[in-house]
Amino acid sequence: MASPQLAPEVSTFYTHVYDEDARLTSSADGRLELLRTQELLRRFLPQAPARVLDVGGGTGVHARWLVGDGYAVDLVDPVVRHVEQARRVCAAALGDARQLDAGDGAYDVVTLLGPLYHLPDRDDRLRALREAARVVRPGGLVAAAAINRYASLFEHTALAHLHTPRLRDSIADILTTATYDGRRGFTVSYFHRAEELAAELRTAGLRDVQVFGVEGPSWSLLKAVEHATGAPPDDTLVQSALTAARLAEPYPELLAASSHLLAVGHTPG
Ligand SMILES: C[S@@+](CC[C@H](N)C(=O)[O-])C[C@H]1O[C@@H](n2cnc3c(N)ncnc32)[C@H](O)[C@@H]1O
């Protein structure tokens, strides 16, 4: 089978436009995403030491704390710049989620915290999830993140952008098509609804699938305060947002309010 090609817009975005290494540490909502991803994953990870493959692991921001927790982490990412940065943290190689080099059952855990965002075609997303399921041992864990369908609506409302026709039309387009073509700002992307993400994991053969809202309902408030004051929000506001994310967890109707979704599932066995 021919190797899948990364969309050139995605490669250009992460190579020349955006510093992914700072995304989860330089803003309050990024730090909230990191904290909540950690706390949700730690609920499901097998006890260390265990073998983790971080697919689309970027510059190794998650690999760093996973290694710190005692896991043996390998990372693959299709962007050369990311792989070079990730090598400071763990073994890292160029690779695409849709065609992994790892052997069947080689890992206890596969994380896909990014690739699904950038695969607008459902067949590509299923291929990535099936590859993750293939390289995990029977009974192993697959964790996959997605950007929420409604994230841009919340973000651009909080930043008071929606009075401009260009942004209003762009957000309306994302809401109806679930995709963004990468014209400006962000790059080519796909935006999931929670039930759709769960269905994709099940279609890929994963069991006991659960979906969590990562940031909870208050992340866009952090963004708005940071934007308006030019400074990080007070720690009490960040703690409130974190508490809100935890309080929201039992209520599936609040899944739509998070910026990111995290789905977990296990391979049969
Ligand atoms: C928003 S970043 C997330 C990075 C990191 N996993 C995190 O959560 O902070 C999205 C990542 O997905 C990677 N990516 C995009 N398309 C991919 C594909 N087809 N296969 C694997 N990774 C991909 C990008 O290179 C980028 O590193």
PDBQT file of the ligand as one rigid body, heavy atoms in Angstrom, charges set to zero:
ROOT
HETATM    1  C1  LIG A 301      -1.858  19.969  17.885  1.00  0.00    +0.000 C 
HETATM    2  S1  LIG A 301      -0.465  18.939  17.644  1.00  0.00    +0.000 S 
HETATM    3  C2  LIG A 301      -0.519  17.919  19.094  1.00  0.00    +0.000 C 
HETATM    4  C3  LIG A 301       0.826  17.477  19.553  1.00  0.00    +0.000 C 
HETATM    5  C4  LIG A 301       0.823  16.657  20.852  1.00  0.00    +0.000 C 
HETATM    6  N1  LIG A 301       0.322  15.310  20.646  1.00  0.00    +0.000 N 
HETATM    7  C5  LIG A 301      -0.001  17.331  21.918  1.00  0.00    +0.000 C 
HETATM    8  O1  LIG A 301      -1.067  16.821  22.267  1.00  0.00    +0.000 OA
HETATM    9  O2  LIG A 301       0.417  18.370  22.413  1.00  0.00    +0.000 OA
HETATM   10  C6  LIG A 301      -0.990  17.827  16.371  1.00  0.00    +0.000 C 
HETATM   11  C7  LIG A 301       0.130  16.854  15.970  1.00  0.00    +0.000 C 
HETATM   12  O3  LIG A 301      -0.386  15.872  15.066  1.00  0.00    +0.000 OA
HETATM   13  C8  LIG A 301       0.617  15.627  14.092  1.00  0.00    +0.000 C 
HETATM   14  N2  LIG A 301      -0.019  15.029  12.910  1.00  0.00    +0.000 N 
HETATM   15  C9  LIG A 301      -0.739  15.631  11.939  1.00  0.00    +0.000 A 
HETATM   16  N3  LIG A 301      -1.129  14.735  11.017  1.00  0.00    +0.000 NA
HETATM   17  C10 LIG A 301      -0.651  13.532  11.417  1.00  0.00    +0.000 A 
HETATM   18  C11 LIG A 301      -0.688  12.205  10.880  1.00  0.00    +0.000 A 
HETATM   19  N4  LIG A 301      -1.311  11.945   9.737  1.00  0.00    +0.000 N 
HETATM   20  N5  LIG A 301      -0.072  11.229  11.568  1.00  0.00    +0.000 NA
HETATM   21  C12 LIG A 301       0.565  11.483  12.740  1.00  0.00    +0.000 A 
HETATM   22  N6  LIG A 301       0.633  12.715  13.282  1.00  0.00    +0.000 NA
HETATM   23  C13 LIG A 301       0.045  13.717  12.633  1.00  0.00    +0.000 A 
HETATM   24  C14 LIG A 301       1.228  16.987  13.854  1.00  0.00    +0.000 C 
HETATM   25  O4  LIG A 301       2.494  16.916  13.231  1.00  0.00    +0.000 OA
HETATM   26  C15 LIG A 301       1.288  17.542  15.277  1.00  0.00    +0.000 C 
HETATM   27  O5  LIG A 301       2.499  17.204  15.916  1.00  0.00    +0.000 OA
ENDROOT
TORSDOF 0
